Amino acid sequence: MRQVEVVIDVSDAVGLGIAATVSASVVLPDPQALGERPVVCFALPSSSYARGYYTHELPGPGKGAQASFHAARGWIFVALDWLGCDSAGGIDPEDLGYAALTAAAHAAREEIVLRLANGVLAPDYPPVSAACVIGIGQSLGGALLIHQQAHRRSFDGIAVLGFSAIHSHPTTPPGGAPVTVAWYPRDARLEDCAEPLNAALLAEAGGAAAQAAWEAIAWGFHYDDVPADVVEQDLSHYEGIAQGGEPDAPSPPWYARRTPQRAARSTLTPGVVAPEAAAITVPVLAAMGERDLVPDPRAEPRAYASSPSIDVFVCPRMGHVHNMAGTRALLWERIHVFGEWAASMKSTVRST
């Protein structure tokens, strides 16, 4: 197993008028472990995380890194940064709507798959062609994955993690106050957000709404077995970056330095990618933690009206930040089973 770092020029695909690149970490299994139906998995992080969310062993009661887990079982695992997450290159986050972010991710996918097929991604690594290419996305990454698949048809199967295609909403602690959060139109710029779509509901909820929402987020992001110092560091970074700031001190490599605010601010709006979800025609795995942003996990299949197969998995003892959970490997195993099945389906359909 080895890890290769690549930087993909996506300037033409994104069309912002300035240079634009996407960084990726490609974790390659030993060539003999690839198998007859190679699987290439592209992983999109949430808005406040970078590609290190997948490639590093995150703190918490669980063990291991997700990329290594899958590569040890024969997958090529590609962890992508979202465009502009490292604050380099002078890209304004207010220019990064769904279309720009997914155009960049698709261009990176195309280039990496091409390099793999031509055997030029890494020295002495054999060509890998006719692979089953799947995508996974966490939180906002899941929303962007749905958008990308509907508009670009990038993948042979997708796993949407910790995001509801119907309505993502913070989980309320037992006995906790009802939560009301602001809803904004998709891709709304800051100047368009003076009044949320649900301003009347927010006014009715009163001044306690924001505090109740934050308490629900804090409870829902991590299960009780995650150490308090890990929770504190994670929520502190999340709160700071969600407000549009950048960390002053160096952050662990799994954190982004800034968030794509134009796309992120609509994450909790009902039906934000509903048309795209309904248009997806590949297998879907909807997976989430026991505490997560998915109010009704068993309702999720209704969102994917055109998919031939929809699986649902609720991982026990897991909050919204899956890769810090003690049960992280259980989720990874479920994703791996899904990917192998998607590869089998692709191979069968292609041969008939």
C-alpha positions as CSV (number, residue, x, y, z in Angstrom):
1,M,0.0,0.0,0.0
2,R,1.3,3.5,-0.8
3,Q,-0.1,7.0,-1.0
4,V,0.4,9.4,-3.9
5,E,-0.3,13.1,-3.7
6,V,-1.6,14.8,-6.8
7,V,-2.7,18.3,-7.8
8,I,-5.2,18.5,-10.7
9,D,-5.7,21.7,-12.7
10,V,-9.4,22.3,-13.0
11,S,-9.3,25.9,-14.3
12,D,-11.0,25.2,-17.6
13,A,-13.7,23.0,-16.0
14,V,-14.6,25.6,-13.3
15,G,-14.4,28.7,-15.5
16,L,-13.7,31.3,-12.7
17,G,-11.2,33.2,-14.8
18,I,-8.3,32.3,-12.4
19,A,-6.1,29.3,-11.9
20,A,-7.9,26.6,-9.9
21,T,-6.6,23.3,-8.7
22,V,-7.9,20.3,-6.6
23,S,-5.6,18.3,-4.4
24,A,-6.1,14.6,-3.9
25,S,-4.5,11.8,-2.0
26,V,-4.6,8.5,-3.8
27,V,-4.0,5.4,-1.6
28,L,-3.0,2.5,-3.8
29,P,-3.3,-1.2,-2.7
30,D,-0.7,-3.7,-3.7
31,P,-1.3,-4.5,-7.4
32,Q,-2.0,-8.1,-6.8
33,A,-4.8,-7.2,-4.4
34,L,-6.8,-5.3,-7.1
35,G,-8.9,-8.4,-8.1
36,E,-10.8,-9.0,-11.3
37,R,-13.3,-6.1,-10.7
38,P,-11.1,-3.2,-9.5
39,V,-12.9,-0.6,-7.5
40,V,-11.9,3.1,-7.4
41,C,-13.5,5.1,-4.6
42,F,-13.6,8.9,-4.7
43,A,-14.3,10.4,-1.3
44,L,-15.7,14.0,-0.8
45,P,-15.4,15.5,2.7
46,S,-17.8,17.8,4.5
47,S,-17.5,21.6,4.3
48,S,-15.3,21.9,7.4
49,Y,-13.0,19.0,6.6
50,A,-10.2,18.3,4.1
51,R,-9.2,15.1,2.4
52,G,-7.2,14.1,5.5
53,Y,-10.6,13.2,7.1
54,Y,-10.3,10.0,5.1
55,T,-6.5,9.4,5.0
56,H,-5.6,10.0,8.6
57,E,-6.4,8.1,11.7
58,L,-8.7,10.6,13.4
59,P,-8.9,10.9,17.2
60,G,-11.6,9.1,19.1
61,P,-12.3,5.6,20.5
62,G,-12.0,3.9,17.1
63,K,-8.9,2.9,15.3
64,G,-7.6,3.2,11.7
65,A,-8.0,5.5,8.7
66,Q,-10.8,4.9,6.2
67,A,-8.5,5.1,3.1
68,S,-6.2,2.4,4.5
69,F,-9.1,0.2,5.5
70,H,-10.4,0.0,1.9
71,A,-6.9,-0.1,0.3
72,A,-6.0,-3.0,2.5
73,R,-9.0,-4.8,1.0
74,G,-8.0,-4.1,-2.6
75,W,-9.6,-0.7,-3.4
76,I,-8.0,2.3,-4.9
77,F,-9.1,5.1,-2.6
78,V,-9.0,8.8,-3.7
79,A,-9.6,11.4,-1.1
80,L,-10.4,14.8,-2.7
81,D,-10.2,18.3,-1.2
82,W,-13.1,20.5,-2.3
83,L,-12.0,23.5,-4.4
84,G,-10.5,26.3,-2.3
85,C,-10.5,24.5,1.1
86,D,-6.8,25.3,1.8
87,S,-7.4,29.0,1.2
88,A,-4.6,29.1,-1.4
89,G,-5.1,30.5,-4.9
90,G,-7.2,33.5,-4.2
91,I,-10.6,31.8,-4.8
92,D,-13.5,33.6,-3.1
93,P,-15.8,31.1,-1.3
94,E,-18.7,33.2,-2.5
95,D,-17.9,32.0,-6.0
96,L,-18.1,28.4,-5.0
97,G,-21.7,27.2,-5.6
98,Y,-22.8,23.7,-6.3
99,A,-22.0,23.9,-10.0
100,A,-18.4,25.1,-9.5
101,L,-17.6,22.6,-6.7
102,T,-18.9,19.6,-8.6
103,A,-17.4,20.7,-11.9
104,A,-14.0,20.7,-10.1
105,A,-14.6,17.4,-8.5
106,H,-15.7,15.8,-11.7
107,A,-12.7,17.1,-13.6
108,A,-10.4,15.7,-10.9
109,R,-12.2,12.4,-11.2
110,E,-11.7,12.3,-14.9
111,E,-8.0,13.1,-14.8
112,I,-7.2,10.6,-12.1
113,V,-9.2,7.7,-13.7
114,L,-7.4,8.6,-17.0
115,R,-3.9,8.5,-15.3
116,L,-4.8,5.1,-13.7
117,A,-5.9,3.7,-17.0
118,N,-2.7,4.8,-18.7
119,G,-0.5,3.6,-15.9
120,V,1.0,7.0,-15.2
121,L,-0.4,7.9,-11.9
122,A,2.4,6.4,-9.9
123,P,5.8,4.9,-11.1
124,D,5.7,1.1,-11.6
125,Y,2.0,0.8,-10.9
126,P,0.2,-1.2,-13.6
127,P,-2.6,0.3,-15.7
128,V,-6.1,0.0,-14.1
129,S,-8.9,0.2,-16.6
130,A,-12.6,-0.8,-16.7
131,A,-12.9,-0.2,-13.0
132,C,-16.1,0.3,-11.0
133,V,-15.9,3.9,-9.9
134,I,-17.9,4.8,-6.9
135,G,-18.3,8.0,-4.9
136,I,-18.9,8.7,-1.2
137,G,-19.6,12.0,0.4
138,Q,-20.0,13.1,4.0
139,S,-22.6,15.8,5.0
140,L,-22.2,18.7,2.5
141,G,-20.0,16.3,0.5
142,G,-23.0,14.0,0.3
143,A,-25.2,16.9,-1.1
144,L,-22.5,17.7,-3.6
145,L,-22.1,14.1,-4.5
146,I,-25.8,13.9,-5.3
147,H,-25.6,17.0,-7.5
148,Q,-22.5,15.8,-9.3
149,Q,-24.0,12.4,-10.0
150,A,-27.2,13.8,-11.4
151,H,-25.5,16.3,-13.6
152,R,-22.2,14.5,-14.5
153,R,-22.9,10.8,-14.1
154,S,-19.5,10.4,-12.5
155,F,-20.0,7.1,-10.7
156,D,-21.3,3.6,-10.9
157,G,-22.7,3.9,-7.4
158,I,-22.8,6.5,-4.6
159,A,-22.8,6.3,-0.8
160,V,-24.4,9.4,0.8
161,L,-23.1,9.7,4.4
162,G,-24.7,11.8,7.1
163,F,-26.9,13.8,4.7
164,S,-30.6,13.5,4.0
165,A,-31.8,14.0,0.4
166,I,-35.2,14.9,1.9
167,H,-34.3,17.3,4.8
168,S,-31.1,17.3,6.8
169,H,-31.8,18.5,10.4
170,P,-30.0,18.4,13.7
171,T,-30.9,15.5,16.0
172,T,-32.5,16.6,19.2
173,P,-31.3,15.2,22.5
174,P,-34.0,13.3,24.5
175,G,-36.1,15.9,26.2
176,G,-34.4,18.7,24.3
177,A,-36.2,21.8,22.9
178,P,-37.4,21.6,19.3
179,V,-34.8,23.0,16.9
180,T,-35.4,25.6,14.2
181,V,-32.5,26.5,11.9
182,A,-32.3,29.0,9.0
183,W,-33.2,27.9,5.5
184,Y,-31.5,29.6,2.6
185,P,-31.9,29.0,-1.2
186,R,-29.3,26.8,-2.8
187,D,-26.2,28.8,-3.9
188,A,-27.5,32.0,-2.2
189,R,-24.8,34.6,-1.9
190,L,-24.3,36.5,1.3
191,E,-26.1,39.6,0.1
192,D,-29.1,37.4,-0.6
193,C,-29.3,36.1,2.9
194,A,-30.7,39.1,4.9
195,E,-33.8,37.1,5.6
196,P,-34.0,33.3,5.6
197,L,-36.8,31.5,3.7
198,N,-38.3,30.5,7.0
199,A,-38.0,33.9,8.8
200,A,-41.5,33.5,10.3
201,L,-40.7,30.2,11.8
202,L,-37.5,31.6,13.3
203,A,-39.3,34.5,14.8
204,E,-41.9,32.2,16.3
205,A,-39.1,30.1,17.8
206,G,-37.6,33.2,19.5
207,G,-34.1,34.0,20.7
208,A,-33.5,30.5,22.1
209,A,-33.6,28.9,18.7
210,A,-29.9,29.5,17.9
211,Q,-28.8,28.1,21.3
212,A,-31.1,25.1,21.0
213,A,-29.7,24.4,17.5
214,W,-26.1,24.6,18.7
215,E,-26.8,22.2,21.6
216,A,-28.4,19.8,19.2
217,I,-25.5,19.9,16.9
218,A,-23.0,19.4,19.8
219,W,-25.0,16.4,21.0
220,G,-25.5,14.9,17.5
221,F,-22.0,15.2,16.2
222,H,-20.4,12.8,18.6
223,Y,-21.5,9.8,20.6
224,D,-21.0,9.6,24.4
225,D,-17.8,7.5,24.1
226,V,-15.8,10.1,22.2
227,P,-13.4,11.9,24.7
228,A,-14.5,15.4,25.8
229,D,-11.2,17.0,24.6
230,V,-11.8,15.5,21.1
231,V,-15.4,16.8,21.0
232,E,-14.3,20.2,22.2
233,Q,-11.6,20.6,19.6
234,D,-13.9,19.4,16.8
235,L,-16.8,21.6,17.7
236,S,-14.5,24.6,18.2
237,H,-13.1,24.2,14.7
238,Y,-16.5,23.7,13.3
239,E,-18.0,26.7,14.9
240,G,-15.1,29.0,13.8
241,I,-15.0,27.8,10.2
242,A,-18.8,27.9,9.9
243,Q,-18.8,31.6,10.7
244,G,-16.4,32.2,7.8
245,G,-13.1,32.5,9.6
246,E,-9.8,30.7,9.2
247,P,-7.9,29.1,12.1
248,D,-5.0,31.2,13.4
249,A,-3.0,28.2,14.5
250,P,-2.0,25.2,12.4
251,S,-4.9,22.7,12.3
252,P,-4.7,18.9,12.1
253,P,-4.6,17.7,8.5
254,W,-8.2,16.6,8.5
255,Y,-9.6,20.1,8.9
256,A,-10.2,22.6,6.1
257,R,-9.0,26.1,6.5
258,R,-12.3,27.6,5.2
259,T,-15.7,26.5,4.1
260,P,-17.4,27.0,0.7
261,Q,-20.1,29.3,2.3
262,R,-22.2,29.9,-0.7
263,A,-22.9,26.1,-1.0
264,A,-22.8,25.3,2.7
265,R,-25.3,27.7,4.0
266,S,-28.2,25.8,2.3
267,T,-27.2,22.4,3.6
268,L,-30.1,22.3,6.1
269,T,-32.8,23.6,3.7
270,P,-35.4,21.0,3.0
271,G,-35.1,19.4,-0.5
272,V,-31.9,21.3,-1.4
273,V,-30.9,18.6,-3.9
274,A,-34.3,16.8,-4.2
275,P,-34.5,17.0,-8.1
276,E,-31.0,15.7,-8.4
277,A,-31.6,12.8,-6.0
278,A,-34.7,11.8,-7.9
279,A,-32.7,11.7,-11.2
280,I,-29.9,9.3,-10.0
281,T,-30.0,6.0,-11.9
282,V,-27.2,4.1,-10.1
283,P,-27.2,2.2,-6.8
284,V,-27.3,4.3,-3.6
285,L,-26.2,3.6,-0.1
286,A,-27.7,6.1,2.4
287,A,-25.7,5.7,5.6
288,M,-25.7,7.7,8.8
289,G,-24.9,7.5,12.5
290,E,-27.4,6.7,15.3
291,R,-27.2,10.5,16.0
292,D,-27.0,12.4,12.8
293,L,-28.6,15.0,10.5
294,V,-31.1,12.4,9.0
295,P,-34.4,12.6,11.0
296,D,-36.0,9.6,9.3
297,P,-33.5,7.2,7.9
298,R,-36.1,4.8,6.6
299,A,-37.7,7.5,4.5
300,E,-34.6,8.1,2.5
301,P,-35.3,5.6,-0.3
302,R,-38.3,7.8,-1.4
303,A,-35.8,10.5,-2.5
304,Y,-34.1,8.3,-5.0
305,A,-37.0,7.7,-7.4
306,S,-34.9,6.5,-10.4
307,S,-32.3,4.4,-8.6
308,P,-32.4,0.6,-9.2
309,S,-31.2,-0.1,-5.7
310,I,-31.3,1.9,-2.4
311,D,-29.7,0.6,0.8
312,V,-30.0,2.2,4.2
313,F,-27.6,1.7,7.1
314,V,-27.8,3.3,10.5
315,C,-24.5,2.8,12.3
316,P,-24.9,2.3,16.1
317,R,-23.1,4.4,18.6
318,M,-22.1,6.9,16.0
319,G,-22.6,10.7,15.7
320,H,-22.5,12.8,12.6
321,V,-18.6,12.9,12.5
322,H,-18.4,9.3,11.5
323,N,-14.7,8.9,11.3
324,M,-14.2,9.9,15.0
325,A,-16.7,7.3,16.2
326,G,-15.8,4.1,18.0
327,T,-17.8,2.1,15.5
328,R,-16.1,3.7,12.4
329,A,-14.9,0.4,11.0
330,L,-18.4,-1.0,11.0
331,L,-19.5,1.8,8.7
332,W,-16.5,1.3,6.5
333,E,-17.3,-2.4,6.2
334,R,-20.8,-1.6,5.1
335,I,-19.5,0.8,2.5
336,H,-17.1,-1.8,1.3
337,V,-19.8,-4.4,0.9
338,F,-21.8,-1.8,-1.1
339,G,-18.9,-1.0,-3.4
340,E,-18.2,-4.7,-4.1
341,W,-21.9,-5.2,-4.9
342,A,-21.9,-2.2,-7.2
343,A,-18.9,-3.6,-9.0
344,S,-20.7,-6.9,-9.4
345,M,-23.8,-5.2,-10.8
346,K,-21.7,-3.2,-13.3
347,S,-19.9,-6.3,-14.5
348,T,-23.1,-8.3,-14.9
349,V,-25.0,-5.5,-16.7
350,R,-22.0,-4.9,-19.0
351,S,-21.7,-8.6,-19.9
352,T,-25.4,-9.1,-20.8
